Amino acid sequence: MAPARKTFLTGLAVFVIGLALWLFGLDVEIVVFTPSKIGVVMMVLGAIEAAYGLYRIVRDERA
């Protein structure tokens, strides 16, 4: 699999895991962090990584 597609799929996976943490971790509180806040951070990072992977896919197809 091409590196650009791996980056895109990894970003989507991180986004989905972050979404699950955000949806199902609202009522849970751990001493140091809350899963819902970690989920939001993971969703943002996953979306950025997926967008970068998509950019690389489009750029590689044009070349």
Buried (B, 14 or more C-beta within 10 A) or exposed (E): EEEBBEBBBBBBEBBEBBBBBBEEBEEEEEEEEBBBEBBBEBBEBBBEBBEBBBEBBEEEEEE
